[in-house]
């Protein structure tokens, strides 16, 4: 999904070329998957079909929650921004996407999904993408997107066939949602301070789950702590991070944060933008980072 990819640049402030198409994958039929995770996956697939059957703009408006946020270039209401965009020109190829991995809180009310996107070019070639979305259960029991961030990789993004539950799984944690959200923001603030004081590689290495995902534009997703730390050591000279919002599931074991980020690469050129992070609670109630998407 990764923001209605011809309009994604407008909706989420990410520059990506127009229309996309992706192959179908096997359904999320694994009986070991939590029912809420299966529901999220099937909703994502319905979202993708809706974009093909009608239009991406209509589908995004239908499947985004009222509280959904886009970054264009600053945080704002995603659905309002979508409604203010002109309808797409007729005749453009429909794009689709496919969820391949993700997780959901033990309470079944908050989760995330990610997967590949492909879109055709006029010359017959195919451009590749990767989306990352955070989903939240609504009052009527359905899931809708509240955050959606796209990645521009250099080539097709590899995923296991079908749908595989992500590592660092949410398993439930004692305590209230309020306590969880307070501790989650505290964890992100402490992490941000560590980034400033110790450097990105050391700070990320101290909080990343062993199977965490790191998404950065221009690179294939990094899917382990070791590869992420090695990449940060060679590609990030300096980084700043400032959390602005955090939310957790009712079970207190999975949550997200987003905020401002500044990154200086090895060439010394600074970039700024907004990050999205997903966290789960590990042993001893400690928050561990399972996904970090920083387009900057």
Secondary structure, DSSP 8 states (H G I E B T S, - for coil): --S-TTTHHHHHS----S------------TTS-HHHHHHHHHHHHHHHHHHHS-HHHHHHHHEEEEEEEESSSEEEHHHHHHTS----TT----EE---EEEE-TTSSEEEEEEEEEEE-TTS-EEEEEEEEEEEE-TTS-EEEEEEEEE--SS-----SS-EE-SS-----SS-HHHHHHHHHHHHHHHHHHHHHH-HHHHHHHHEEEEEEEE-TTS--B-SHHHHHHHHHHH-SEEEEEEEEEEE-TTSSEEEEEEEEEEE-TT--EEEEEEEEEEEE-GGG-EEEEEEEE--
